[in-house]
Each structure stands twice: as structure tokens, then as C-alpha cells.
Amino acid sequence: MSTLKLTQLGKSLGVILPKEFAVQLDAARKIMKSRRRVLRQLAR
């Protein structure tokens, strides 16, 4: 389990994600880009 770090950005809060989470997000973005039509059909 990873921990998230909260930081204040003006009047808002920001989240700093661990490196592993960023790698997983990049992989998910690549899949979503390559399977765009399939995901659009599933969303209907």
C-alpha cells in the first residue's frame, strides 16, 4: 500500500503520487489510446 502526500497550493490541496502509481497511469493511458473505439462502445 502506497501513501499519498498532500501539499498546499494556494488555497487548494495538491496530491503527490508515488512513482509506481505514475507508471501505472502511463500504462493505462497507452491502453486507453490504443483501444479507444472499444472503450467508447463499452461506455454506451
Secondary structure, 3 states (H helix, E strand, C coil): CCCCEEEEECCEEEEECCHHHHHHHHHHHHHHHHCHHHHHHHHC
